[in-house]
């Protein structure tokens, strides 16, 4: 579909056929906007899933480091108490 300049040129001799062409152009525009909106919506959902996966991976890594730190702390406490017995 072409742009609306063709229809604008017809405005002095507007007819039912012009109305039909205008309707077709508007319908085409509506379909394009709807398809683009659907594409953006799906992209945002995909991006949200990717961010959630990255957040979970980051939290798992931080938990693993915290666990290693706690284990090292416990090992140091146990080694420090070995001399007390």
N, C-alpha and C positions, 0 to 999 in steps of 0.2 A: 504494500500500500504506500502511496506517495503521501506527501505532506498536505496540509490544508490550504496551500496557496491556490491550487486548482479550484477548490470550492469558493475561495474568496473571489476569484476572478469571475465566477458565475453569479455573484450575489445580485446583479441587476436583472438577470434572467432566471431567477430561481424557479425550480420546478419540482415535481414529485420525484423525478429521477435524482435531482440534487439532494433531496431529503434522504433518499435511499443510500446514496454514496456517503453522505455525512454519517448516517447510522452505521454503515459498514466500517468507516474509518474510526468512529467512536468505539464500536465493538472490538475492533482490532487493538485499539489503544487499551481498552479495558482488559482484554486477554493478556496483553503484554505486561501491564501493571500487575495483574493477578499472578502471572507466572513469575515475575521478578520478585514479588513479595513472598511467594512460596519458596523460591530459591534462597532468599535472604533468611527466612524463618528456619529452613533446614540447615543452612550454614551456621546460624546462631546456635541451634541445638547441638550440632556437631562440635562447635567451638566450646560450648558449655561442658559437653562430655569430656573433651580433651583437657580442659582446665580442671575438672573434677578428678580425672585420672592422674594428672600431674600433682594435684594437691594430696591425693592419697599416697602417691609414691614419695613425695617430700615428707609427709607425716610418718610413713613407715621408716624412712631413712633416719629421721630425727629420733624416733623411738628406738631404733637399733643402736644409735650412738649413745643414747641415754642408758640403755641396758648395758652396753659395754662399759660405760663410765661407772655405773652402779656395781657391776661385777668387779671392776678394778678396785673400787673403794672397799668392797667386802674382802677381797684378797689382801689388801693392805692392812685392814683391821685384823684379819685372822693372822697374818704374818707378824703383826705387832704384838699380839697376845701370846704367840708361841713362846716367847721368852719369859712371859710372866708365870707360866706353869711350873 
